[in-house]
Amino acid sequence: MYMRDEEVAKRFGVARSTIWRWVQLGCFPKPYRLGPSTTRWHEKDIVAFEAQAAGR
């Protein structure tokens, strides 16, 4: 399942701009480009990030 930036931001309780800043800083998974103006995160990448952040 793919997630939009709005969905990812809501999941972490932050603004969309924060998600994109984290991506630029290299501390968050990069999204997949599905089209010229379409980017999405795969849910498995978000789950893996959460597990890593939780120290598992």
CHARMM internal coordinates of N, CA and C (Angstrom, degrees):
IC EDIT
DIST 1 N 1 CA 1.4424
DIST 1 CA 1 C 1.5282
ANGL 1 N 1 CA 1 C 109.08
DIST 1 C 2 N 1.2967
ANGL 1 CA 1 C 2 N 116.24
DIHE 1 N 1 CA 1 C 2 N 135.03
DIST 2 N 2 CA 1.4593
ANGL 1 C 2 N 2 CA 121.34
DIHE 1 CA 1 C 2 N 2 CA 178.59
DIST 2 CA 2 C 1.5225
ANGL 2 N 2 CA 2 C 110.20
DIHE 1 C 2 N 2 CA 2 C -99.04
DIST 2 C 3 N 1.3296
ANGL 2 CA 2 C 3 N 115.79
DIHE 2 N 2 CA 2 C 3 N 147.65
DIST 3 N 3 CA 1.4615
ANGL 2 C 3 N 3 CA 121.50
DIHE 2 CA 2 C 3 N 3 CA -178.07
DIST 3 CA 3 C 1.5201
ANGL 3 N 3 CA 3 C 110.53
DIHE 2 C 3 N 3 CA 3 C -122.24
DIST 3 C 4 N 1.3313
ANGL 3 CA 3 C 4 N 116.38
DIHE 3 N 3 CA 3 C 4 N 140.18
DIST 4 N 4 CA 1.4618
ANGL 3 C 4 N 4 CA 122.15
DIHE 3 CA 3 C 4 N 4 CA 175.93
DIST 4 CA 4 C 1.5287
ANGL 4 N 4 CA 4 C 109.16
DIHE 3 C 4 N 4 CA 4 C -80.25
DIST 4 C 5 N 1.3333
ANGL 4 CA 4 C 5 N 116.27
DIHE 4 N 4 CA 4 C 5 N 163.99
DIST 5 N 5 CA 1.4597
ANGL 4 C 5 N 5 CA 119.15
DIHE 4 CA 4 C 5 N 5 CA -179.63
DIST 5 CA 5 C 1.5288
ANGL 5 N 5 CA 5 C 112.12
DIHE 4 C 5 N 5 CA 5 C -61.37
DIST 5 C 6 N 1.3317
ANGL 5 CA 5 C 6 N 116.94
DIHE 5 N 5 CA 5 C 6 N -32.53
DIST 6 N 6 CA 1.4651
ANGL 5 C 6 N 6 CA 119.89
DIHE 5 CA 5 C 6 N 6 CA 177.34
DIST 6 CA 6 C 1.5284
ANGL 6 N 6 CA 6 C 111.26
DIHE 5 C 6 N 6 CA 6 C -62.85
DIST 6 C 7 N 1.3321
ANGL 6 CA 6 C 7 N 115.80
DIHE 6 N 6 CA 6 C 7 N -40.86
DIST 7 N 7 CA 1.4612
ANGL 6 C 7 N 7 CA 120.70
DIHE 6 CA 6 C 7 N 7 CA -179.62
DIST 7 CA 7 C 1.5234
ANGL 7 N 7 CA 7 C 111.34
DIHE 6 C 7 N 7 CA 7 C -68.52
DIST 7 C 8 N 1.3151
ANGL 7 CA 7 C 8 N 116.25
DIHE 7 N 7 CA 7 C 8 N -40.86
DIST 8 N 8 CA 1.4648
ANGL 7 C 8 N 8 CA 120.67
DIHE 7 CA 7 C 8 N 8 CA 179.09
DIST 8 CA 8 C 1.5264
ANGL 8 N 8 CA 8 C 109.75
DIHE 7 C 8 N 8 CA 8 C -64.76
DIST 8 C 9 N 1.3222
ANGL 8 CA 8 C 9 N 116.67
DIHE 8 N 8 CA 8 C 9 N -45.01
DIST 9 N 9 CA 1.4643
ANGL 8 C 9 N 9 CA 120.95
DIHE 8 CA 8 C 9 N 9 CA 179.71
DIST 9 CA 9 C 1.5284
ANGL 9 N 9 CA 9 C 110.82
DIHE 8 C 9 N 9 CA 9 C -60.92
DIST 9 C 10 N 1.3161
ANGL 9 CA 9 C 10 N 116.34
DIHE 9 N 9 CA 9 C 10 N -42.55
DIST 10 N 10 CA 1.4653
ANGL 9 C 10 N 10 CA 120.41
DIHE 9 CA 9 C 10 N 10 CA 179.31
DIST 10 CA 10 C 1.5248
ANGL 10 N 10 CA 10 C 110.70
DIHE 9 C 10 N 10 CA 10 C -63.40
DIST 10 C 11 N 1.3136
ANGL 10 CA 10 C 11 N 116.60
DIHE 10 N 10 CA 10 C 11 N -40.10
DIST 11 N 11 CA 1.4678
ANGL 10 C 11 N 11 CA 121.36
DIHE 10 CA 10 C 11 N 11 CA 179.96
DIST 11 CA 11 C 1.5239
ANGL 11 N 11 CA 11 C 111.96
DIHE 10 C 11 N 11 CA 11 C -60.23
DIST 11 C 12 N 1.3445
ANGL 11 CA 11 C 12 N 116.36
DIHE 11 N 11 CA 11 C 12 N -35.07
DIST 12 N 12 CA 1.4624
ANGL 11 C 12 N 12 CA 120.97
DIHE 11 CA 11 C 12 N 12 CA -178.57
DIST 12 CA 12 C 1.5256
ANGL 12 N 12 CA 12 C 112.90
DIHE 11 C 12 N 12 CA 12 C -98.72
DIST 12 C 13 N 1.3201
ANGL 12 CA 12 C 13 N 117.13
DIHE 12 N 12 CA 12 C 13 N -3.73
DIST 13 N 13 CA 1.4552
ANGL 12 C 13 N 13 CA 120.51
DIHE 12 CA 12 C 13 N 13 CA 178.50
DIST 13 CA 13 C 1.5143
ANGL 13 N 13 CA 13 C 113.62
DIHE 12 C 13 N 13 CA 13 C 68.95
DIST 13 C 14 N 1.3362
ANGL 13 CA 13 C 14 N 115.88
DIHE 13 N 13 CA 13 C 14 N 34.81
DIST 14 N 14 CA 1.4634
ANGL 13 C 14 N 14 CA 121.36
DIHE 13 CA 13 C 14 N 14 CA -179.81
DIST 14 CA 14 C 1.5287
ANGL 14 N 14 CA 14 C 109.18
DIHE 13 C 14 N 14 CA 14 C -129.88
DIST 14 C 15 N 1.3259
ANGL 14 CA 14 C 15 N 115.72
DIHE 14 N 14 CA 14 C 15 N 172.46
DIST 15 N 15 CA 1.4625
ANGL 14 C 15 N 15 CA 121.07
DIHE 14 CA 14 C 15 N 15 CA 177.20
DIST 15 CA 15 C 1.5277
ANGL 15 N 15 CA 15 C 110.31
DIHE 14 C 15 N 15 CA 15 C -77.83
DIST 15 C 16 N 1.3325
ANGL 15 CA 15 C 16 N 116.03
DIHE 15 N 15 CA 15 C 16 N 157.51
DIST 16 N 16 CA 1.4692
ANGL 15 C 16 N 16 CA 120.67
DIHE 15 CA 15 C 16 N 16 CA 176.41
DIST 16 CA 16 C 1.5192
ANGL 16 N 16 CA 16 C 110.71
DIHE 15 C 16 N 16 CA 16 C -57.10
DIST 16 C 17 N 1.3275
ANGL 16 CA 16 C 17 N 117.34
DIHE 16 N 16 CA 16 C 17 N -38.89
DIST 17 N 17 CA 1.4669
ANGL 16 C 17 N 17 CA 120.45
DIHE 16 CA 16 C 17 N 17 CA -179.06
DIST 17 CA 17 C 1.5250
ANGL 17 N 17 CA 17 C 111.52
DIHE 16 C 17 N 17 CA 17 C -62.57
DIST 17 C 18 N 1.3218
ANGL 17 CA 17 C 18 N 117.12
DIHE 17 N 17 CA 17 C 18 N -31.11
DIST 18 N 18 CA 1.4688
ANGL 17 C 18 N 18 CA 120.58
DIHE 17 CA 17 C 18 N 18 CA 177.72
DIST 18 CA 18 C 1.5228
ANGL 18 N 18 CA 18 C 110.52
DIHE 17 C 18 N 18 CA 18 C -66.64
DIST 18 C 19 N 1.3203
ANGL 18 CA 18 C 19 N 117.11
DIHE 18 N 18 CA 18 C 19 N -42.44
DIST 19 N 19 CA 1.4686
ANGL 18 C 19 N 19 CA 120.71
DIHE 18 CA 18 C 19 N 19 CA 177.92
DIST 19 CA 19 C 1.5201
ANGL 19 N 19 CA 19 C 109.72
DIHE 18 C 19 N 19 CA 19 C -58.81
DIST 19 C 20 N 1.3336
ANGL 19 CA 19 C 20 N 116.79
DIHE 19 N 19 CA 19 C 20 N -47.40
DIST 20 N 20 CA 1.4657
ANGL 19 C 20 N 20 CA 120.04
DIHE 19 CA 19 C 20 N 20 CA -179.22
DIST 20 CA 20 C 1.5273
ANGL 20 N 20 CA 20 C 111.54
DIHE 19 C 20 N 20 CA 20 C -66.13
DIST 20 C 21 N 1.3239
ANGL 20 CA 20 C 21 N 118.35
DIHE 20 N 20 CA 20 C 21 N -34.33
DIST 21 N 21 CA 1.4660
ANGL 20 C 21 N 21 CA 121.22
DIHE 20 CA 20 C 21 N 21 CA 176.45
DIST 21 CA 21 C 1.5289
ANGL 21 N 21 CA 21 C 110.07
DIHE 20 C 21 N 21 CA 21 C -65.31
DIST 21 C 22 N 1.3304
ANGL 21 CA 21 C 22 N 116.94
DIHE 21 N 21 CA 21 C 22 N -43.28
DIST 22 N 22 CA 1.4615
ANGL 21 C 22 N 22 CA 120.80
DIHE 21 CA 21 C 22 N 22 CA 177.32
DIST 22 CA 22 C 1.5266
ANGL 22 N 22 CA 22 C 110.88
DIHE 21 C 22 N 22 CA 22 C -59.40
DIST 22 C 23 N 1.3270
ANGL 22 CA 22 C 23 N 117.26
DIHE 22 N 22 CA 22 C 23 N -40.90
DIST 23 N 23 CA 1.4683
ANGL 22 C 23 N 23 CA 121.32
DIHE 22 CA 22 C 23 N 23 CA 178.12
DIST 23 CA 23 C 1.5261
ANGL 23 N 23 CA 23 C 109.27
DIHE 22 C 23 N 23 CA 23 C -61.49
DIST 23 C 24 N 1.3406
ANGL 23 CA 23 C 24 N 117.44
DIHE 23 N 23 CA 23 C 24 N -46.60
DIST 24 N 24 CA 1.4660
ANGL 23 C 24 N 24 CA 120.83
DIHE 23 CA 23 C 24 N 24 CA -179.33
DIST 24 CA 24 C 1.5182
ANGL 24 N 24 CA 24 C 111.83
DIHE 23 C 24 N 24 CA 24 C -63.77
DIST 24 C 25 N 1.3274
ANGL 24 CA 24 C 25 N 117.61
DIHE 24 N 24 CA 24 C 25 N -33.79
DIST 25 N 25 CA 1.4621
ANGL 24 C 25 N 25 CA 121.62
DIHE 24 CA 24 C 25 N 25 CA 179.07
DIST 25 CA 25 C 1.5307
ANGL 25 N 25 CA 25 C 112.13
DIHE 24 C 25 N 25 CA 25 C -77.25
DIST 25 C 26 N 1.3211
ANGL 25 CA 25 C 26 N 116.56
DIHE 25 N 25 CA 25 C 26 N -11.35
DIST 26 N 26 CA 1.4613
ANGL 25 C 26 N 26 CA 121.05
DIHE 25 CA 25 C 26 N 26 CA 178.78
DIST 26 CA 26 C 1.5153
ANGL 26 N 26 CA 26 C 114.05
DIHE 25 C 26 N 26 CA 26 C 82.11
DIST 26 C 27 N 1.3256
ANGL 26 CA 26 C 27 N 117.07
DIHE 26 N 26 CA 26 C 27 N 14.76
DIST 27 N 27 CA 1.4663
ANGL 26 C 27 N 27 CA 119.45
DIHE 26 CA 26 C 27 N 27 CA -178.67
DIST 27 CA 27 C 1.5283
ANGL 27 N 27 CA 27 C 112.49
DIHE 26 C 27 N 27 CA 27 C -106.56
DIST 27 C 28 N 1.3259
ANGL 27 CA 27 C 28 N 116.69
DIHE 27 N 27 CA 27 C 28 N 13.66
DIST 28 N 28 CA 1.4623
ANGL 27 C 28 N 28 CA 121.69
DIHE 27 CA 27 C 28 N 28 CA 178.98
DIST 28 CA 28 C 1.5202
ANGL 28 N 28 CA 28 C 107.61
DIHE 27 C 28 N 28 CA 28 C -144.39
DIST 28 C 29 N 1.3308
ANGL 28 CA 28 C 29 N 118.35
DIHE 28 N 28 CA 28 C 29 N 146.15
DIST 29 N 29 CA 1.4717
ANGL 28 C 29 N 29 CA 120.25
DIHE 28 CA 28 C 29 N 29 CA -179.24
DIST 29 CA 29 C 1.5297
ANGL 29 N 29 CA 29 C 112.43
DIHE 28 C 29 N 29 CA 29 C -56.95
DIST 29 C 30 N 1.3205
ANGL 29 CA 29 C 30 N 115.36
DIHE 29 N 29 CA 29 C 30 N 141.87
DIST 30 N 30 CA 1.4608
ANGL 29 C 30 N 30 CA 120.35
DIHE 29 CA 29 C 30 N 30 CA 176.30
DIST 30 CA 30 C 1.5259
ANGL 30 N 30 CA 30 C 109.19
DIHE 29 C 30 N 30 CA 30 C -76.67
DIST 30 C 31 N 1.3130
ANGL 30 CA 30 C 31 N 116.63
DIHE 30 N 30 CA 30 C 31 N 144.99
DIST 31 N 31 CA 1.4643
ANGL 30 C 31 N 31 CA 119.41
DIHE 30 CA 30 C 31 N 31 CA 178.43
DIST 31 CA 31 C 1.5254
ANGL 31 N 31 CA 31 C 111.13
DIHE 30 C 31 N 31 CA 31 C -78.91
DIST 31 C 32 N 1.3108
ANGL 31 CA 31 C 32 N 115.20
DIHE 31 N 31 CA 31 C 32 N 164.21
DIST 32 N 32 CA 1.4590
ANGL 31 C 32 N 32 CA 121.96
DIHE 31 CA 31 C 32 N 32 CA 174.49
DIST 32 CA 32 C 1.5173
ANGL 32 N 32 CA 32 C 108.35
DIHE 31 C 32 N 32 CA 32 C -90.15
DIST 32 C 33 N 1.3137
ANGL 32 CA 32 C 33 N 117.03
DIHE 32 N 32 CA 32 C 33 N 139.99
DIST 33 N 33 CA 1.4649
ANGL 32 C 33 N 33 CA 121.47
DIHE 32 CA 32 C 33 N 33 CA 176.15
DIST 33 CA 33 C 1.5270
ANGL 33 N 33 CA 33 C 107.15
DIHE 32 C 33 N 33 CA 33 C -93.00
DIST 33 C 34 N 1.3221
ANGL 33 CA 33 C 34 N 115.43
DIHE 33 N 33 CA 33 C 34 N 114.44
DIST 34 N 34 CA 1.4599
ANGL 33 C 34 N 34 CA 121.09
DIHE 33 CA 33 C 34 N 34 CA -178.25
DIST 34 CA 34 C 1.5192
ANGL 34 N 34 CA 34 C 112.79
DIHE 33 C 34 N 34 CA 34 C -96.80
DIST 34 C 35 N 1.3038
ANGL 34 CA 34 C 35 N 116.77
DIHE 34 N 34 CA 34 C 35 N -11.92
DIST 35 N 35 CA 1.4588
ANGL 34 C 35 N 35 CA 122.58
DIHE 34 CA 34 C 35 N 35 CA -179.80
DIST 35 CA 35 C 1.5117
ANGL 35 N 35 CA 35 C 108.70
DIHE 34 C 35 N 35 CA 35 C -169.76
DIST 35 C 36 N 1.3171
ANGL 35 CA 35 C 36 N 117.98
DIHE 35 N 35 CA 35 C 36 N -178.60
DIST 36 N 36 CA 1.4613
ANGL 35 C 36 N 36 CA 120.87
DIHE 35 CA 35 C 36 N 36 CA -176.66
DIST 36 CA 36 C 1.5278
ANGL 36 N 36 CA 36 C 113.70
DIHE 35 C 36 N 36 CA 36 C -59.43
DIST 36 C 37 N 1.3151
ANGL 36 CA 36 C 37 N 117.46
DIHE 36 N 36 CA 36 C 37 N -31.05
DIST 37 N 37 CA 1.4644
ANGL 36 C 37 N 37 CA 119.39
DIHE 36 CA 36 C 37 N 37 CA -179.60
DIST 37 CA 37 C 1.5266
ANGL 37 N 37 CA 37 C 111.60
DIHE 36 C 37 N 37 CA 37 C -132.91
DIST 37 C 38 N 1.3318
ANGL 37 CA 37 C 38 N 115.83
DIHE 37 N 37 CA 37 C 38 N 27.47
DIST 38 N 38 CA 1.4571
ANGL 37 C 38 N 38 CA 120.87
DIHE 37 CA 37 C 38 N 38 CA -177.51
DIST 38 CA 38 C 1.5165
ANGL 38 N 38 CA 38 C 110.13
DIHE 37 C 38 N 38 CA 38 C -126.53
DIST 38 C 39 N 1.3297
ANGL 38 CA 38 C 39 N 115.85
DIHE 38 N 38 CA 38 C 39 N 117.40
DIST 39 N 39 CA 1.4590
ANGL 38 C 39 N 39 CA 121.11
DIHE 38 CA 38 C 39 N 39 CA 175.06
DIST 39 CA 39 C 1.5210
ANGL 39 N 39 CA 39 C 108.35
DIHE 38 C 39 N 39 CA 39 C -125.61
DIST 39 C 40 N 1.3242
ANGL 39 CA 39 C 40 N 115.24
DIHE 39 N 39 CA 39 C 40 N 141.94
DIST 40 N 40 CA 1.4617
ANGL 39 C 40 N 40 CA 121.15
DIHE 39 CA 39 C 40 N 40 CA -179.95
DIST 40 CA 40 C 1.5257
ANGL 40 N 40 CA 40 C 109.00
DIHE 39 C 40 N 40 CA 40 C -144.29
DIST 40 C 41 N 1.3188
ANGL 40 CA 40 C 41 N 114.97
DIHE 40 N 40 CA 40 C 41 N 153.59
DIST 41 N 41 CA 1.4528
ANGL 40 C 41 N 41 CA 121.63
DIHE 40 CA 40 C 41 N 41 CA 173.20
DIST 41 CA 41 C 1.5158
ANGL 41 N 41 CA 41 C 108.00
DIHE 40 C 41 N 41 CA 41 C -101.57
DIST 41 C 42 N 1.3166
ANGL 41 CA 41 C 42 N 115.83
DIHE 41 N 41 CA 41 C 42 N 141.36
DIST 42 N 42 CA 1.4586
ANGL 41 C 42 N 42 CA 119.70
DIHE 41 CA 41 C 42 N 42 CA 174.85
DIST 42 CA 42 C 1.5243
ANGL 42 N 42 CA 42 C 106.91
DIHE 41 C 42 N 42 CA 42 C -82.72
DIST 42 C 43 N 1.3083
ANGL 42 CA 42 C 43 N 116.56
DIHE 42 N 42 CA 42 C 43 N 134.95
DIST 43 N 43 CA 1.4619
ANGL 42 C 43 N 43 CA 120.90
DIHE 42 CA 42 C 43 N 43 CA -175.87
DIST 43 CA 43 C 1.5272
ANGL 43 N 43 CA 43 C 112.06
DIHE 42 C 43 N 43 CA 43 C -57.17
DIST 43 C 44 N 1.3238
ANGL 43 CA 43 C 44 N 118.48
DIHE 43 N 43 CA 43 C 44 N -34.42
DIST 44 N 44 CA 1.4710
ANGL 43 C 44 N 44 CA 120.59
DIHE 43 CA 43 C 44 N 44 CA 179.95
DIST 44 CA 44 C 1.5261
ANGL 44 N 44 CA 44 C 111.23
DIHE 43 C 44 N 44 CA 44 C -63.17
DIST 44 C 45 N 1.3320
ANGL 44 CA 44 C 45 N 117.76
DIHE 44 N 44 CA 44 C 45 N -32.75
DIST 45 N 45 CA 1.4635
ANGL 44 C 45 N 45 CA 120.96
DIHE 44 CA 44 C 45 N 45 CA 177.24
DIST 45 CA 45 C 1.5258
ANGL 45 N 45 CA 45 C 111.13
DIHE 44 C 45 N 45 CA 45 C -69.16
DIST 45 C 46 N 1.3221
ANGL 45 CA 45 C 46 N 116.45
DIHE 45 N 45 CA 45 C 46 N -36.90
DIST 46 N 46 CA 1.4605
ANGL 45 C 46 N 46 CA 121.05
DIHE 45 CA 45 C 46 N 46 CA 178.78
DIST 46 CA 46 C 1.5253
ANGL 46 N 46 CA 46 C 109.95
DIHE 45 C 46 N 46 CA 46 C -69.00
DIST 46 C 47 N 1.3249
ANGL 46 CA 46 C 47 N 117.01
DIHE 46 N 46 CA 46 C 47 N -42.78
DIST 47 N 47 CA 1.4662
ANGL 46 C 47 N 47 CA 121.33
DIHE 46 CA 46 C 47 N 47 CA 178.54
DIST 47 CA 47 C 1.5275
ANGL 47 N 47 CA 47 C 110.06
DIHE 46 C 47 N 47 CA 47 C -62.34
DIST 47 C 48 N 1.3268
ANGL 47 CA 47 C 48 N 117.51
DIHE 47 N 47 CA 47 C 48 N -42.30
DIST 48 N 48 CA 1.4642
ANGL 47 C 48 N 48 CA 121.25
DIHE 47 CA 47 C 48 N 48 CA 178.48
DIST 48 CA 48 C 1.5264
ANGL 48 N 48 CA 48 C 110.71
DIHE 47 C 48 N 48 CA 48 C -63.60
DIST 48 C 49 N 1.3224
ANGL 48 CA 48 C 49 N 117.02
DIHE 48 N 48 CA 48 C 49 N -40.48
DIST 49 N 49 CA 1.4617
ANGL 48 C 49 N 49 CA 120.99
DIHE 48 CA 48 C 49 N 49 CA 177.57
DIST 49 CA 49 C 1.5260
ANGL 49 N 49 CA 49 C 110.41
DIHE 48 C 49 N 49 CA 49 C -62.42
DIST 49 C 50 N 1.3255
ANGL 49 CA 49 C 50 N 117.18
DIHE 49 N 49 CA 49 C 50 N -44.18
DIST 50 N 50 CA 1.4672
ANGL 49 C 50 N 50 CA 121.09
DIHE 49 CA 49 C 50 N 50 CA 179.37
DIST 50 CA 50 C 1.5276
ANGL 50 N 50 CA 50 C 110.96
DIHE 49 C 50 N 50 CA 50 C -61.55
DIST 50 C 51 N 1.3232
ANGL 50 CA 50 C 51 N 116.81
DIHE 50 N 50 CA 50 C 51 N -42.16
DIST 51 N 51 CA 1.4621
ANGL 50 C 51 N 51 CA 120.68
DIHE 50 CA 50 C 51 N 51 CA 179.54
DIST 51 CA 51 C 1.5211
ANGL 51 N 51 CA 51 C 110.93
DIHE 50 C 51 N 51 CA 51 C -64.38
DIST 51 C 52 N 1.3275
ANGL 51 CA 51 C 52 N 116.47
DIHE 51 N 51 CA 51 C 52 N -42.26
DIST 52 N 52 CA 1.4622
ANGL 51 C 52 N 52 CA 120.75
DIHE 51 CA 51 C 52 N 52 CA 179.14
DIST 52 CA 52 C 1.5268
ANGL 52 N 52 CA 52 C 110.22
DIHE 51 C 52 N 52 CA 52 C -65.43
DIST 52 C 53 N 1.3162
ANGL 52 CA 52 C 53 N 117.47
DIHE 52 N 52 CA 52 C 53 N -42.07
DIST 53 N 53 CA 1.4645
ANGL 52 C 53 N 53 CA 121.75
DIHE 52 CA 52 C 53 N 53 CA -179.57
DIST 53 CA 53 C 1.5267
ANGL 53 N 53 CA 53 C 111.33
DIHE 52 C 53 N 53 CA 53 C -65.92
DIST 53 C 54 N 1.3312
ANGL 53 CA 53 C 54 N 116.16
DIHE 53 N 53 CA 53 C 54 N -30.19
DIST 54 N 54 CA 1.4632
ANGL 53 C 54 N 54 CA 120.66
DIHE 53 CA 53 C 54 N 54 CA 179.41
DIST 54 CA 54 C 1.5246
ANGL 54 N 54 CA 54 C 111.58
DIHE 53 C 54 N 54 CA 54 C -81.74
DIST 54 C 55 N 1.3313
ANGL 54 CA 54 C 55 N 116.65
DIHE 54 N 54 CA 54 C 55 N -5.28
DIST 55 N 55 CA 1.4558
ANGL 54 C 55 N 55 CA 121.14
DIHE 54 CA 54 C 55 N 55 CA 177.54
DIST 55 CA 55 C 1.5088
ANGL 55 N 55 CA 55 C 114.46
DIHE 54 C 55 N 55 CA 55 C 81.37
DIST 55 C 56 N 1.3194
ANGL 55 CA 55 C 56 N 116.28
DIHE 55 N 55 CA 55 C 56 N 24.59
DIST 56 N 56 CA 1.4647
ANGL 55 C 56 N 56 CA 119.44
DIHE 55 CA 55 C 56 N 56 CA 179.13
DIST 56 CA 56 C 1.4932
ANGL 56 N 56 CA 56 C 110.94
DIHE 55 C 56 N 56 CA 56 C -90.20
END
COOR INIT
IC SEED 1 N 1 CA 1 C
IC BUILD
